[in-house]
Amino acid sequence: MSNDLLRRKQSIFDRWAPSYDWLFPSIVYQAIHQRLLEFVRLPAQASTLDLGCGTGRLLNRLADQFPDLTGTGLDLSPEMLRQAELKNRHPSRLSFVQGSTEALPFHEDEFDAVFSTFSFLHYPNPEVVFSEVSRVLRPAGHFYLVDPLLHWQPGIQTLPMAAGAIQFYGFAAREQLGKQAGLVCQGHHYLLGPVVLTLYGR
């Protein structure tokens, strides 16, 4: 990701951060997260990573459901991370760090599960992100990718935005990205309207 694009995205999400949870109605996220949690299977004392964690909503809900889980949230925006820290209901088990999805600041085989909900569409180099996810996942770990489909397309569709284009991935594109990174697609599941979970295993 170029430095200019990175700075533009960071600036926009920094400005959104204080009102982010108001701009995106709680009832929508709650419904999507509730459906997502129906598909989540974790080992005891699982270590999890949330890419583009925003204000930390998903990690808090995961920690509510799995009392021995530890979680790390990664985001580009320091203001989003500040909000996440303020709203952290499980400070002994959840932590938040700033970083890029194209160079994850973590060791190989560090996490049992990686999540990406409504963030993957912002990444201009999806192959790099998939490679990094595969690197930090433990053997038998899972990657939960949640993003909307655009017109149920089979490939990739791009929409230009002020902060850089966003990309929507159909089933075939999602499967191919996983295959290239050594991840096996284990299925696609509609969560709410056009929002789809694609589950991968390592």
C-alpha positions in Angstrom: 0.0 0.0 0.0 1.5 3.4 -1.0 2.3 5.9 1.8 -0.1 8.4 0.3 -3.0 6.0 0.2 -2.2 4.7 3.7 -2.2 8.3 5.0 -5.5 9.1 3.3 -7.2 6.0 4.7 -5.8 6.6 8.2 -6.9 10.2 8.2 -10.5 9.3 7.2 -10.8 6.5 9.8 -9.3 8.8 12.4 -12.0 11.4 11.7 -14.7 8.7 11.8 -13.6 7.1 15.0 -15.4 9.1 17.7 -18.8 8.7 15.9 -18.1 5.4 14.1 -20.5 3.4 16.3 -23.2 5.9 15.6 -22.7 6.1 11.9 -23.0 2.3 11.5 -26.1 1.3 13.5 -25.5 -1.0 16.4 -28.4 -3.2 15.4 -26.8 -4.1 12.0 -23.4 -5.0 13.5 -25.1 -6.9 16.3 -27.1 -9.0 13.8 -24.0 -9.7 11.7 -21.8 -10.6 14.6 -24.5 -12.8 16.2 -24.8 -14.8 12.9 -21.0 -14.9 12.6 -20.7 -16.3 16.1 -22.9 -19.2 15.1 -20.1 -20.4 12.8 -17.1 -19.8 15.1 -15.4 -22.9 16.5 -12.3 -22.3 18.7 -10.1 -24.5 20.7 -9.6 -24.0 24.4 -7.6 -20.9 25.3 -7.7 -19.7 21.7 -5.6 -16.9 20.5 -7.4 -14.7 18.0 -6.6 -11.7 15.7 -9.1 -9.2 14.3 -7.9 -7.3 11.3 -9.2 -3.8 10.9 -10.7 -4.1 14.3 -12.1 -0.6 14.5 -13.7 0.1 17.9 -13.2 -3.5 19.0 -16.8 -4.6 18.9 -16.2 -8.1 17.5 -13.4 -8.9 19.9 -15.5 -7.9 22.9 -18.3 -10.2 21.7 -15.9 -13.0 21.1 -14.5 -12.6 24.6 -18.0 -12.6 26.0 -18.8 -15.9 24.3 -15.4 -17.6 24.9 -14.3 -16.8 28.5 -10.8 -18.3 28.0 -10.1 -16.5 24.7 -7.3 -14.0 24.3 -7.6 -11.5 21.4 -5.6 -8.9 19.6 -7.1 -6.2 17.4 -5.1 -4.6 14.7 -6.0 -1.3 12.9 -4.4 1.4 10.9 -6.1 4.2 12.7 -4.8 5.3 16.1 -8.1 7.0 16.9 -10.0 3.8 16.2 -7.6 2.0 18.6 -8.1 4.7 21.2 -11.9 4.1 21.0 -11.3 0.4 21.2 -9.3 0.7 24.4 -12.0 2.9 26.0 -14.6 0.3 25.2 -12.5 -2.7 26.1 -14.7 -4.9 28.4 -11.9 -7.5 28.9 -8.7 -5.6 29.3 -6.9 -8.6 30.8 -7.6 -10.7 27.7 -7.9 -8.1 24.8 -5.2 -5.8 23.4 -5.1 -3.5 20.5 -2.1 -2.5 18.3 -1.5 -0.3 15.3 -0.2 -1.9 12.1 -0.6 -2.8 8.5 -2.3 -6.0 7.3 0.4 -6.2 4.6 3.1 -6.7 7.2 1.5 -8.1 10.3 3.6 -7.5 13.4 3.2 -11.1 14.7 5.1 -14.3 14.7 4.4 -17.3 12.4 1.8 -19.8 13.7 0.6 -17.3 16.4 -3.2 -17.4 16.1 -5.9 -20.1 16.2 -8.3 -17.8 14.3 -8.1 -14.6 12.3 -11.1 -12.4 11.6 -11.8 -9.7 9.0 -15.2 -8.1 9.0 -15.9 -5.2 6.7 -12.3 -4.4 6.3 -10.9 -6.7 3.6 -12.6 -4.6 0.9 -10.3 -1.7 1.8 -7.1 -3.6 1.1 -5.5 -2.8 -2.3 -3.2 -5.9 -2.3 -5.4 -8.8 -1.2 -2.8 -11.5 -2.2 -0.4 -10.0 0.3 -2.9 -9.9 3.1 -3.9 -13.5 2.5 -0.3 -14.5 2.6 0.2 -12.7 5.9 -3.0 -14.3 7.3 -1.7 -17.8 6.3 1.7 -17.0 7.9 0.3 -16.1 11.4 -2.3 -18.8 11.5 -1.5 -22.0 13.3 -2.0 -25.4 11.6 -5.7 -26.2 11.7 -6.4 -22.6 12.3 -9.3 -20.7 10.6 -9.7 -17.4 8.8 -13.2 -15.8 8.9 -13.7 -13.3 6.1 -16.9 -11.3 6.2 -17.7 -8.8 3.5 -20.7 -7.9 1.3 -21.0 -9.2 -2.2 -21.8 -6.7 -5.0 -24.5 -8.0 -7.3 -23.5 -11.6 -6.4 -20.6 -11.3 -8.9 -18.2 -14.3 -9.5 -15.0 -12.2 -9.7 -13.8 -8.9 -8.3 -15.6 -5.6 -8.7 -13.9 -2.3 -7.8 -15.6 1.0 -6.8 -13.5 4.2 -6.7 -13.6 6.1 -3.4 -11.9 9.3 -2.1 -9.7 7.2 0.2 -8.8 4.7 -2.5 -10.8 2.1 -4.3 -12.7 -0.6 -2.5 -13.0 -4.1 -3.9 -15.8 -6.7 -3.6 -15.0 -10.4 -4.0 -17.3 -13.0 -5.4 -17.1 -16.7 -4.4 -14.6 -17.7 -7.1 -12.3 -14.8 -6.3 -12.4 -15.6 -2.6 -11.6 -19.3 -3.2 -8.7 -18.4 -5.5 -7.2 -16.0 -3.1 -7.3 -18.6 -0.3 -5.8 -21.3 -2.6 -2.9 -19.1 -3.6 -2.0 -18.6 0.1 -2.4 -22.2 1.1 -5.8 -21.8 2.7 -8.7 -24.1 1.9 -12.1 -22.6 1.4 -14.5 -24.5 3.7 -17.7 -22.7 2.6 -19.7 -19.5 2.1 -22.5 -18.5 4.4 -24.9 -15.6 4.0 -25.1 -13.7 7.3 -27.4 -10.7 6.5 -28.6 -9.7 3.1 -25.5 -9.6 0.8 -23.1 -10.0 3.7 -21.2 -13.3 3.3 -18.9 -15.2 5.6 -16.2 -17.2 3.8 -14.5 -19.7 6.1 -11.0 -20.9 5.4 -8.9 -23.6 7.1 -5.1 -23.9 7.1 
